[in-house]
Amino acid sequence: MKHSLVACIIILVLLQAAALAQVPPFMNYQGVLTDAGGQAVSDGVYSLTFRIYTVDAGGTAIWEEIQAVTASKGIFNAALGAITPLDIPFDNFYWLGISVEGGEELAPRIQLTSSAYAFNARNIQDSTVTSAKLVTGAVTGEKIADGQVVRSLNGFADDVNIVAGSNITVDPMSGNIIISATGSGNISGTGAAGQVAFWDDVSSISGDDWLFWNSIDRHLGIGTPNPNARLRVDSDEPRSAIVASTHQSDTTQALRAMYLGGGLYDATAVYGQSRPADGYGIGGDFMGGHKGLVATGNGGNHDRYIYGLHARAFGSTAGFEFRYGVWATADGQTTGNNLGVVGEAFGDGSANVGIYGHAEKNDGDAYGVYGEATGTPVGSKVGVFGTTFLASDSIYAGYFDGNLVYTGSLYKPSDLKLKTNLQPCRGTLDRVLRLEPMMYRYKAFAANGEIALPRGEHYGLVAQEVERVFPELVGDLVHPARPSLRGEERGQSFGYKAINYTELIPILVQAIKEQQEMIERLEARITELETR
């Protein structure tokens, strides 16, 4: 249905510099919505798009708003600016364009005009300004009537500041200025040198042994007369100090400590110490409903080694005591995951390490990373879990540089539901016969600190030879550089070829089957020849 506007009334409310303190920032618009035959549209709700232009045709709208209006016998009303603020200066000629239900804009556009009495705003008459609340409009000194507003103060004009002097209080309240001075009288009190005085009555002050100020070093002490810092609190209470905040925001910080100095220093923002006796004391205790502790190391544009969390545990007593650099426990009744430690490392560094474990001991066992899983046999229990979803020969869920020992069973996923495009493996015997098993030794066992290879005699195949026969069994791997803990050189990453010996097993099985079929055919042929 094609629509048209056959009549309209525009009431433009100007922001006049008159008695109204706040003018509604809307422009009322009323019109009649008809169909192509000139009949009023059915009663209902219609979507109208209003646009304001600086030209009567073409151009780009400087303001736009979409409203859902209710038409009754075609007549509707709209308050322009109710959705999109009318932030237009109205200091020029403007035209209003209207579209119905997302259709083409109706033509011609309607020029905005002012109401009759709004012309008075162009020329404010003398003796009409009677209130000091007038803050807008083109008002000159000649148009301000005598006896109505203060034009100067003791000869000073424009911005004049009233400054409080000795024993004077300037209190601006609700448009009034109150200047008061305290009456004369004597102030008495008691105290000691260095104590911070406080009022204990309307005309007396006193000091207290719990609050001291060192005016020379500018140190404040609570509970101590000799503060050795800007602020020192000494107390025999369970909590020496509490800092609390009720601000509701994700960026709220009840306590913030910052080191703002410069230079090449490893300055500490927060230091906690509690060691009342050997083996006792907690340096810091944090509890959070979402995260107990968030630690971030931001090295900026520097090549130093950066740690998100650096934890140390040491002691000199030998016995059954344990030393844990990090002890993390995650527990709770939840259908999700409980994670004791989550390590992440991002950036463009040569080696990004989420969690680094190092253990060294000369006369016993040492574990760089120890993982343990216990519980009922319901669900999965994983001591150490590594994963990657990226398909690449140089991306590994786990990489072990050195001997790998396992005392349980080693499984590889082989379920039918995980496989597709199943095809018989045929003609493997000829290719297997082209393989040449070798006896060999590895070069330079860990001599250069780059890779830990086993010693002694070994049996196997050469990857380059296997690649010519079974290229799908050979991968181009990358030996990663060992991450450094304290900056020492730990070798460089390099690439090498490796063989998937596990998938060589079904190939050998098929070769045996083909060989067995050949043997059976030969035996049948021999039997046939013997019976002739």
N, C-alpha and C positions, 0 to 999 in steps of 0.2 A: 504493500500500500504506500503510495506516495503522499507525503505530508507537506503541509505548508502552514505558515503563521499569517493570519489575515489581519490581526490587530494586536497591539501591544502598548503597555504603559510602562515607562521607565521612571523610577524615582531614585535619583542619585543623591546619597547622603554625603555631603562634603565634610571633611575634617576641618571645621571652622574654629577660629580662635575666638570662641565665645564662651558663654557661661558653662557649657557642658564640660565636666572634667574628663570624661571618657566617652568618645563617640563610637557607636557600634561599627566595626570595620566591614560592613556588608553593603551590597547594592541590591535593592529589591527590584525584581523583574516580574511582570505579569503579561501573559499572552494567551491567545486562543489557538489551539491546535486543530487543524481541519485536514480532511482528506483531499484527494485530487479534485473531487467534485464540489469542494467548498463546504461540505457538511462537517459538523463537529465530530471528532473521533469518539469512539466508545469510551465510557468511563474506565479508568484503569491507571496503571503506572507506566510511564514512558521514560526512556533514557535520552537525555538531552546533553549535547556537548556545547559548552559556551566558550568562545574564544574572543580575545580583545586584540585589535590590530591598530597600528598607527597609520594605515592607509585604508581607503574604502574598497579596494579590490587587490587581490594578489598579496604578496608579502608573506611574512612569517609572524605567527601569533606571538605576542609578548606575554600572554597569560592564557591558561586553559584550565577548564574544570568540567567534570562529568557529574551530573546529578540525576537521580531518579525522582521525577516529579509525578504528582497525582493530578490527573485531568478529570474535571467534573463538567460535563457538557462542553468539553473542549477547553475550558478555562483552567489554567494552571498558574501557580506562583512559585518563584524561586528566589532564594537569598544568595546572590553571587558572592563568593568569598567564604562560604560556610565550610567548604572542603579544602580549597587551595587559597591561602591568604592573598588578598588584593594588595600586593606590595608594589603598586603603580603610583608614581607621583601625581598623576592627573594634572600635569602642567602643560598639556598639549591637546590636540584634537585626537579622539579615539573613536573606533568603530567596533561594534559587537556583531560577531558572526555566530550562527546557531546551526547545529546539525541534529537531526532526529534519528534515533535508533542507529547511529553509526553511518547514516547515509551521507550524501553530498551536502555541503553547506548551502543553506538557503540564501537566495539573492533577492534584493541587494542587502548588504550589511547595514546595520542601524547605527547612525552616529549618536554618540553619547552626548547629552546636553545637561545643563544644570537646572535646578529648580529656581523659581523666580527670586526668592529671598536669599538664595546663595550668592547673588551678585553683590550683596552688601559686604561679603568677606573681602572684596577687592579694594574697598576703600573704608577703613575703620574711621568713624567719626570722632572728632575731638570730644573729650569729657565722657566717653563711653567706657573707658577702662577703669573699673572700680574695684578690682580684686588683684592682689599680689600673686594669685595662683596662675595668672596667664603666663604660659611658657612657650607658646608657639605663635606664629603669625608675623606678618611684616609690620611691626609696631615701632614707631620712632618716638623720640622724646617729645616732639611737638604734639603727639596724640595722647599723651598721658596727662590727665587733668591734675591740677595742683591739689595737694592735700590728700592724694590717694595712695601713692607709693613713695618709698624712700629712694631718692635719686643718688645721694652720696652720704657718707658718714664722716663727719669732721673734715670735709674737703676731699676725702678719698672716694673714688668711684670705681666702677667695675668690680673685680674680685677683692673683697675686704675680709681679712681673717681676724678673728678675735682670739688672742692668745692668753691663756691663764698665767697669772703671775704668782708670786709667793702667797701661799695660803688661799688661793683663788681657784674655784672650780667652775669650769664652763660645761654646762649640761644642756645640749640641744634636745628638746623633747617635743615632738608633734608640732613643729613649726614655731615654737616659742624658744627663746634663749633665756636661760636662768643663770644669773651670775651670783654666786654666794661666796662668802668668806667666813672662815671659822673665827669664832670669837677669841679674844685674848684669854689666856689662862696659863697655869703651870702644869707641866707634864712631869710626873714622878715615876720612879720605878727602881728596881734593883737588878743586878746582874753582874757577870764577870767579863773580863776582856776576852773578846773573840766570840762570845755567845751571840746568837742571832736573836734580836729582841722581837717580841710579839705583844700585842695588846691583851692584857688580862682584865681590863676595865675600860670605861670610856675615856679615862684621863690618866691611865697608868700603864706602864709597860714593864716587862720582866724578861729575864733570860732563863735558859734551861740547859742542863748539862748534856742533853742529848742532841743539841743543835749548835754547831760551831761554824764560823766563817773565817778563813785565813785570807785576810785582805792583801797580803803580800804576794802569795802564790795563787790567789784566787781559787782556793779549794774549799768545798763545802763538805762538812762531815756530819753524819747522822749517827749518833752513838759513839763517836770518838772525837776528842779534842784535837787530834793531830791527823787530819786527813792527808793522805799522800797521793791523791788524785783529784781531778775536778769534782768528782762526787764519790764519797766512800760511805758505805752503810755497814755498821757493825752491830750485831744483835745476838742475843742468846735465845731468841724465839725460833719456833720451827721454820718460819719463813721470814727472812730478813727484808725482802722487798717483793711486792706484787705489782705488776704492770698489767692492767686489764683494759680491754676496749669493747664497746658494744656496737661499733660501726659495722653495718651490714654491707659488705662488698667482697668480691673475690680478691681484691687487691689490699685488703685490710692487713696490717702488720701491727700486732699488739706491742712488739718490741723490735726496734730496728737499730742495728749497730753497723757503722760504716767507717772504714779507714779512708780518709780523704787526702792523705799525703801522696807525694810523688817519689820517684826514684826507684832504683833496683833493689827493692826490699820485699821479703816474704812476711809482710806485716799481717797480724792476726786480727780479724774483726771481732770475733767472740772467743773468749778463752774460759773454759770451765775446768775446775780442779777439785777433786774430793779424794783424799788419800789419808784418812785418819790413822790407818795402820796398814802394815803390809798385807796385801790380799783383800783389802776392804775399801769401799768408796766407789761412787758412780760419778763420772765426770759430767755426764749430761743425760737427761731422761726426757724423751719427747713422745707425745701421744697425739695422734691425729685421726680423725674419723675417716679420712681418705688416704693420706700418706703420713706415716710417722716421721719420716725425715726425707727431705729433698736436698741433695748435694749436687752442685754444678761447678765445674771448673771451666772458666772461660779464659783461655790464654791469649785471645786477641791475635794481633799480627805478630806472633813470636813463635820461634821454633823450639821452645822448651817443652818438656814432657808435662802434660796436664792430666790431673787426676780428678774425676768427679768425687771420689771418696777414697781417702787414704787412711786405712785403719791398721794400727800396730798393737801387738800384745807381746809383752816380754816380762821376764822375771829371772831371778837367779837361783831360786830354790829348786832342787831336784826332788822328785817324788811323783805323786799321782796327780799333781796339778796339771791342768791343760791350759794352753795358751791359744786363743782364737783371735785371729785378726778381725774376722767378721763372724758373728753368730746371729743368724736370722731365723725366725720362726713365724710361720703363717698358719693360723688355726681358726676354726669357726665353722658353724653350721651353714653351709651355702651350697647351692647347686652349681656354682661357678668354680673358678680355680683359686686356690690359696697359694700364693707365691712368696717364698721367703726372701729371695733376692732376685731382682731383675736388673740385668746389666745391659746398657745400650751405649753405642759409640757411633757418633756421626761426624762427618767432616771429610775433608780432602787430604787427610794425613796418609803417610805411607803405610801405617798400620793402625787401624781403629780397633780397640779391644774393649768389649763390653765388660767382661770380668777377667781379671788376671790372677792366677793362683801360682804361688811360688813357695816351695818348701825345701829346706836344706837341713840335713842332720848327718853327722858323721858316724854315730854309734847306734842308730836305730831306724825305725820307719819314718818316712816323710811323705806327705800327701799334698800336692799342689792344689788339687780340687778333690773334695770328698763328697760323694753323693750316696744317699741311702734311702730306700723306699721300704716301708713296712706297712702292715695293716691286714685286714681281711682280704681274701682272694676275690672280692667283688670289685669290678672296675680295674683300671690300669694303675699300677704302681711303678713309677719310673724314678730311678736314682739320679740319672743325668739324662737330659733330653736335649738333643740338638736337631734343628730342622732348617731346611731351605726349600723354597718353592721355585727357585730360578733354575732353569735347565742350562747348565754349562759345566764343562769339564773342570773349570777352575773355581767352582763354588761348591763347598762341601759342608754337610751338616756336622761332620766331625773329621778332624785330621790329626793323626798321631805320628809324631816324629820319633820313631824308635820302636821297640818291640811292643806288640799288642798281645795280651794274654786274657783269655776268658775261660772261666771254669764251668759255665753253663752251656746251653745250646745256642747255636748261631742260626738264625732264620732269615730267609729272604722272602718277601711277599710273592706268592705264586697262586693265589686264589683265582678261579676262573672268572669271578665277577670283576676282577681288576684288569682283565685282559681283553683285547679285541684283535680282529684280523688274524685269527689263528690259522697257521699254515703248516703242513708237514715239513719236517727237515729232511731233505733228500740229498743224495750225492755228496756226502761229507767224507767218505773214506778216501777218495783220491786227494782231497785237499789236506786231510789229516796226515797222509803219508808224505806230504811235502814239508811238514814241520820237522825241525831239527832240535831235539832236546839237547841242552848243553849243561856241562858242569863248569862252575865259574866261582870267582871271588869278587866281592865289591871293592871298589877303589877307596882308599883313604878314609877309613872309618872315622867319621866325625872330626877329621883332622883340622878342617878349616871352619868348624862350627856352623856349617850351613845345613847339613843333613846327617842324621844318625842312621848309618847303614850297618847291618849285622856283619859279624866277622865269620871266618871259616869258609868251608866249601858249601856250595849251594847248587841246586838243580832247578832248571827252568828253561824258559824260552826267551829269545831276544825279541823285543817288541817290534823292531823294524821288520824282522823276518815274518812274524805273525801278521803284521799289517798288510803284507803282500797277499796273504791267503785269506785271512779273516779280518778285514779292516774294521768291522763293527766291534771287534773285541779289544781294540787298542784306543786309548784315549790320550789326549795331550793335556797333561796336568801341570799345575804350578805349585811348586813348593814355597809356601809363604815364608817371609822373613820372620824370625822369632821376635816378638815384641820385647822391647827393652824396658826394664823396670827403673833404672836409674841413669839411663843415657849411654850405657856402654854399647859398643858395636856387637850385634848378635848375628851377623851374616846377612846375605842378600837373597831375595827371592829369585828363583830361576825355574824354567820349564823342563819337563822331561816326559817321556812316554811310559805308559803303564799298561799292563794286560789285565783284562777281566777274566781271571782264571775260573771264577764260579760258572760263568756262562760257557766256558770251554767244556765243562762236564757233560751237558746233554749232547754236544757235538761228538764227543768221544763215544757216548752211548750209542748214538746213531751209527757211527762208523763201525762199532763192534757188531751191531745188528746187520749192517750191510755185509760185513765180512763173514758173519755167520751164515747169511743167505748164500753167499758165494761158496762157502764150505759145503753147505747142504746140497747145492747143485752139483758140485764136484763129486761128492759121495754118491749121489744118485747116478751120476754118469759112470762112475767106477763100477757100481753094482750092476748097471745095465751091460757094461762091457764084459764083466765076469760071467754073466749068465748066458752069454751067446754060445 
